[in-house]
Amino acid sequence: MATTVRTKSAVRLKRRGVLHGSFEPAERVPFDAADVAPLERAWNEDRLIHLPGLLAPEVARMRRPIAASLAAFERWRGGASFEDDVWRRLDPRSGFAPAGVTMDLGDQREIEKVYAHAVDGGRALARDLYAKLSWIAHVDNDHSLRIRFSFGAEALCDWQKETRRAPWSDRFAEALFPECAAITGKRELVLLIERLCARRVRFSERIIYNNAPGGGAAFHHDDESFQLGVVYAQLAGETGWFGLPKRELAEHIAAFANTSALRKLAGTPKKALRALDQDSDPTMLHVLNSTPAFTRRLALRGLFVRMQAGDALLLPSHGPDDVCWHAVYGLGERASLAHSYGIFARRRTAE
């Protein structure tokens, strides 16, 4: 059986009080625009694609807005008004007007949802755009935050039903967080994504992440209607990632089924594949997110990726069973800053 080699580059993973161990991250292979074939294979196989350092020049140029965003998250973590800061950060000439604020008392994670209309003079161009500030986790010992940009009724999934307001929601995100341009303005990255998707794309349903040390996101997927995948960019600090195809994750779970409860639930790859759809099963949740031996199993197979400032990664999505599942760990001594955008076809088709 393989063993973990303890070196100075090993990364200690601890999330929400659970110490998973120290592991060597996968090798950092620079992006080579002249050799995209390996990335095309990885995309078609639903594998995480790490692009180390691709955005480093953009991150250097955006150091001031990045620093401002980090400072803003610290204020919000301390209880400052998100609504007040939104309108303080927006340029009065941005073309967005206040449209109210709500707080969903039924969602323990939601802090504030700030609404805006895109306007031109007295005329509304797009109504009910929003920025929602939330805690990432339900637990008190994870202080990670995120902001999601979308529009309309969230519970009714309006963003899946229409595309007209999506570009306005994206512009709302750009007006509040100018560092969006580090991703959308990176020509090599956009061209790579469009080659992998074989179509022109837009980046919508944007999320700004502020992962706190010892926090992060549990194993999950981003398979959504019309969404082709996700592009994630680390702009400050570090995060640790595990990412692999759902079918491969099911194989690991079946091989790891070392208790009677887990064998009954997921003792074969087929059972495990279906069990992954039961996102509230406590046995499955414990194995995926709170079992160091399972984390170690994935790390020893080269599936642990260390994201540093200037790195980007891609998460393909081809369907419910053909999607890259992933988990995130907050690293370092301070909260980090990252942007995550859904990848969508520029023009929606029947396909």
Helices and strands as residue ranges (DSSP letters): E 11-15, E 18-23, H 37-44, E 49-51, H 56-61, H 63-77, H 82-89, E 96-102, E 110-120, E 123-135, E 145-151, H 158-161, H 166-176, G 178-180, H 181-184, H 187-197, E 201-210, E 216-220, E 227-236, E 238-245, H 246-256, H 260-266, H 269-275, H 282-290, H 292-299, E 304-308, E 312-319, E 322-330, E 337-345
